[in-house]
Amino acid sequence: MATKTKVTTEEWIEELKSISVLELSERIKALEEEFGVSATAVAAAAPAAAVPAGDGAAAEEEAGTVDVVLTGAGEKKIGVIKVVRAATGLGLKEAKALVDEAPKPVKEGIEREEAEKLKSEIEEAGGTAELN
């Protein structure tokens, strides 16, 4: 049996650059399943951690932002799930759970223009949403 050599992070990244997006997606899914983690959970938590607490400028800036809340999936739930996945980067299972648990926030603290666009996409897909 051949001996395994330890791969440095740089070598591993170079290897990832040479594979297809589909292969990368499969590897990410395998890592998520193996270690019981989700790559999207970390990405979703990062923006919230970046907001400084108690800063007056942050409160002023936040006044121009809104939350998009999915209030219902409607009869075309699959279409709504697709919109939620595209907007959030969630996996199929997570997006389905979000849609099934409506009313639930889809995106929080986003610019009004982006929020209105997402709301209209959800409505075009057959769901209902509101801006808070």
Backbone hydrogen bonds in HBPLUS format (Angstrom, degrees):
<---DONOR---> <-ACCEPTOR-->    atom                        ^
c    i                          cat <-CA-CA->   ^        H-A-AA   ^      H-
h    n   atom  resd res      DA  || num        DHA   H-A  angle D-A-AA Bond
n    s   type  num  typ     dist DA aas  dist angle  dist       angle   num
A0012-TRP N   A0008-THR O   2.95 MM   4  6.20 158.0  2.00 152.6 159.1     1
A0013-ILE N   A0009-THR O   2.92 MM   4  6.16 156.3  1.98 150.8 156.7     2
A0014-GLU N   A0010-GLU O   2.98 MM   4  6.22 157.0  2.04 146.1 152.4     3
A0015-GLU N   A0011-GLU O   2.95 MM   4  6.22 150.5  2.04 144.8 152.9     4
A0016-LEU N   A0012-TRP O   2.97 MM   4  6.30 153.7  2.04 145.5 152.6     5
A0017-LYS N   A0013-ILE O   3.02 MM   4  6.32 144.4  2.15 146.4 155.8     6
A0018-SER N   A0015-GLU O   3.06 MM   3  5.38 142.7  2.20 104.8 115.3     7
A0019-ILE N   A0016-LEU O   3.29 MM   3  5.50 163.8  2.32 107.4 112.1     8
A0024-LEU N   A0020-SER O   2.99 MM   4  6.29 158.1  2.03 148.8 155.2     9
A0025-SER N   A0021-VAL O   2.85 MM   4  6.06 158.1  1.90 149.7 155.6    10
A0026-GLU N   A0022-LEU O   2.97 MM   4  6.25 156.3  2.03 148.6 154.8    11
A0027-ARG N   A0023-GLU O   2.94 MM   4  6.23 153.4  2.02 147.9 155.2    12
A0028-ILE N   A0024-LEU O   2.91 MM   4  6.17 158.0  1.96 152.6 158.5    13
A0029-LYS N   A0025-SER O   2.97 MM   4  6.19 161.7  2.01 148.6 153.6    14
A0030-ALA N   A0026-GLU O   2.95 MM   4  6.16 154.5  2.01 144.0 151.1    15
A0031-LEU N   A0027-ARG O   2.92 MM   4  6.17 156.0  1.98 148.4 154.6    16
A0032-GLU N   A0028-ILE O   2.88 MM   4  6.14 158.7  1.92 152.0 158.1    17
A0033-GLU N   A0029-LYS O   2.94 MM   4  6.18 160.2  1.98 150.1 155.1    18
A0034-GLU N   A0030-ALA O   2.85 MM   4  5.97 160.5  1.89 148.1 154.1    19
A0035-PHE N   A0031-LEU O   3.01 MM   4  6.05 164.4  2.03 151.3 154.1    20
A0036-GLY N   A0032-GLU O   2.80 MM   4  5.43 117.2  2.20 136.1 149.2    21
A0037-VAL N   A0032-GLU O   3.09 MM   5  4.82 140.8  2.25 127.3 136.1    22
A0044-ALA N   A0040-THR O   2.92 MM   4  6.05 154.1  1.99 151.1 157.5    23
A0045-ALA N   A0041-ALA O   3.18 MM   4  6.25 145.1  2.31 138.0 146.2    24
A0046-ALA N   A0042-VAL O   3.18 MM   4  6.26 140.7  2.34 146.3 155.4    25
A0049-ALA N   A0045-ALA O   3.29 MM   4  6.55 152.2  2.37 151.7 159.4    26
A0050-ALA N   A0046-ALA O   3.22 MM   4  6.42 131.9  2.46 145.0 157.8    27
A0050-ALA N   A0047-PRO O   3.17 MM   3  5.14 136.9  2.37  95.4 107.4    28
A0058-ALA N   A0055-ASP O   3.14 MM   3  5.32 123.4  2.48 100.3 114.0    29
A0059-ALA N   A0055-ASP O   3.23 MM   4  6.59 153.4  2.30 150.5 157.5    30
A0060-GLU N   A0056-GLY O   3.05 MM   4  6.28 153.5  2.12 145.7 153.1    31
A0061-GLU N   A0057-ALA O   2.91 MM   4  6.11 156.5  1.97 146.3 152.5    32
A0062-GLU N   A0058-ALA O   2.88 MM   4  6.01 150.8  1.96 144.3 152.5    33
A0063-ALA N   A0060-GLU O   3.30 MM   3  5.40 141.1  2.46  97.0 107.2    34
A0064-GLY N   A0061-GLU O   3.24 MM   3  5.88 155.3  2.30 114.6 120.2    35
A0065-THR N   A0062-GLU O   2.95 MM   3  5.16 162.0  1.99 113.7 117.0    36
A0066-VAL N   A0110-ILE O   2.79 MM  44  5.50 159.5  1.83 155.8 157.4    37
A0110-ILE N   A0066-VAL O   2.96 MM  44  5.50 154.1  2.03 162.0 153.6    38
A0132-ASN N   A0067-ASP O   2.91 MM  65  5.10 159.4  1.95 143.9 150.8    39
A0068-VAL N   A0107-LYS O   2.80 MM  39  5.37 164.9  1.82 162.0 167.3    40
A0106-VAL N   A0068-VAL O   2.68 MM  38  5.60 169.3  1.69 160.7 164.4    41
A0069-VAL N   A0130-GLU O   2.86 MM  61  5.34 176.6  1.86 166.0 167.2    42
A0130-GLU N   A0069-VAL O   2.91 MM  61  5.34 151.5  1.99 145.2 154.4    43
A0070-LEU N   A0104-LYS O   2.84 MM  34  5.39 149.0  1.94 157.5 149.4    44
A0104-LYS N   A0070-LEU O   2.95 MM  34  5.39 146.2  2.06 142.7 152.9    45
A0071-THR N   A0128-THR O   2.80 MM  57  5.39 150.8  1.89 130.5 138.8    46
A0072-GLY N   A0128-THR O   3.27 MM  56  5.02 146.0  2.40 137.8 130.1    47
A0128-THR N   A0072-GLY O   2.83 MM  56  5.02 160.8  1.86 143.8 144.0    48
A0080-VAL N   A0076-LYS O   3.33 MM   4  6.69 154.9  2.40 148.1 155.3    49
A0081-ILE N   A0077-LYS O   2.87 MM   4  6.16 157.8  1.92 154.7 161.0    50
A0082-LYS N   A0078-ILE O   3.02 MM   4  6.31 154.5  2.08 147.3 153.6    51
A0083-VAL N   A0079-GLY O   3.11 MM   4  6.43 154.0  2.18 144.1 150.5    52
A0084-VAL N   A0080-VAL O   2.91 MM   4  6.19 163.5  1.93 155.1 159.6    53
A0085-ARG N   A0081-ILE O   2.88 MM   4  6.09 161.1  1.92 152.6 157.6    54
A0086-ALA N   A0082-LYS O   2.99 MM   4  6.19 162.7  2.02 147.3 151.9    55
A0087-ALA N   A0083-VAL O   2.94 MM   4  6.12 154.6  2.01 149.7 156.8    56
A0088-THR N   A0084-VAL O   2.94 MM   4  5.96 150.8  2.03 150.2 157.3    57
A0089-GLY N   A0085-ARG O   2.78 MM   4  5.23 153.0  1.85 143.5 149.4    58
A0095-ALA N   A0091-GLY O   2.90 MM   4  6.03 164.1  1.93 157.3 162.1    59
A0096-LYS N   A0092-LEU O   2.92 MM   4  6.02 161.7  1.96 150.8 156.0    60
A0097-ALA N   A0093-LYS O   3.02 MM   4  6.20 157.0  2.07 143.5 149.9    61
A0098-LEU N   A0094-GLU O   2.97 MM   4  6.23 155.7  2.03 145.9 152.3    62
A0099-VAL N   A0095-ALA O   2.99 MM   4  6.25 162.0  2.02 151.5 155.8    63
A0100-ASP N   A0096-LYS O   2.82 MM   4  6.01 159.8  1.86 152.1 158.4    64
A0101-GLU N   A0097-ALA O   2.98 MM   4  6.08 138.7  2.16 143.3 153.4    65
A0102-ALA N   A0099-VAL O   3.32 MM   3  5.44 162.1  2.35 111.8 111.6    66
A0115-ALA N   A0111-GLU O   2.90 MM   4  6.14 157.1  1.95 155.5 163.2    67
A0116-GLU N   A0112-ARG O   2.83 MM   4  6.06 158.3  1.88 156.1 160.8    68
A0117-LYS N   A0113-GLU O   3.10 MM   4  6.32 153.9  2.17 143.6 150.7    69
A0118-LEU N   A0114-GLU O   2.97 MM   4  6.24 161.0  2.01 149.2 154.0    70
A0119-LYS N   A0115-ALA O   2.85 MM   4  6.06 160.3  1.89 150.4 156.4    71
A0120-SER N   A0116-GLU O   2.98 MM   4  6.17 158.9  2.03 145.2 150.3    72
A0121-GLU N   A0117-LYS O   2.97 MM   4  6.25 149.8  2.06 146.0 154.8    73
A0122-ILE N   A0118-LEU O   2.93 MM   4  6.21 157.2  1.99 153.5 159.0    74
A0123-GLU N   A0119-LYS O   2.98 MM   4  6.23 158.5  2.02 148.3 154.4    75
A0124-GLU N   A0120-SER O   2.81 MM   4  5.99 151.8  1.88 145.5 153.4    76
A0125-ALA N   A0121-GLU O   3.03 MM   4  6.20 140.4  2.20 138.3 148.4    77
A0127-GLY N   A0122-ILE O   2.92 MM   5  5.31 153.8  1.99 154.2 145.5    78
A0126-GLY N   A0123-GLU O   3.06 MM   3  5.07 152.8  2.13  99.4 107.9    79
